[in-house]
Amino acid sequence: MIQSPGKIIKIALMLVGMGVATSVSADNFPDIRGKWVGSYKVAFPAGHPTLADSAVDTVMELDVYKQEGNLIWITNKWRRADSETWITEYGTGSFDLDDRDELVISEEGPSEIEGVNTGTFIGEFDDGNLYLNYLGPEDGVSFSVALKRSGN
């Protein structure tokens, strides 16, 4: 996902030489506003107090409720597949200025709910889907999820 600096410089020089290089514009980022849904397994490390060395099926609903250029604001709702109780978290994110399909999202933390981790999503928008990898440094949890735009 991340290009080497040498490759980026070569591409930029090539575009400038062709006269097609442009400045950063709010119009050049994918519009991902709306609801996104998906399911995944979340991995828990050996030291986790209740779910050590396990993987749990989980459902996610990500609402990108605001976007200004490369900046986004989100509400992340998720629940264990065997539960009806939703956890709601909030965050902001941004698209990469060079590779405009790559993005990061940082959740607001620490969580007010005991045992709920807050962390960072690193991902990309590709073929109309959001592909996110989650890093939860507090409890060491991680997962990957493919989200599809919801009709709702």
Secondary structure as UniProt FT lines:
FT   HELIX           5..18
FT   HELIX           26..28
FT   STRAND          34..43
FT   TURN            46..47
FT   TURN            49..53
FT   STRAND          55..68
FT   TURN            69..70
FT   STRAND          71..80
FT   TURN            81..82
FT   STRAND          87..95
FT   TURN            100..101
FT   STRAND          102..107
FT   TURN            114..115
FT   STRAND          120..126
FT   TURN            127..128
FT   STRAND          129..136
FT   TURN            137..140
FT   STRAND          141..149
//
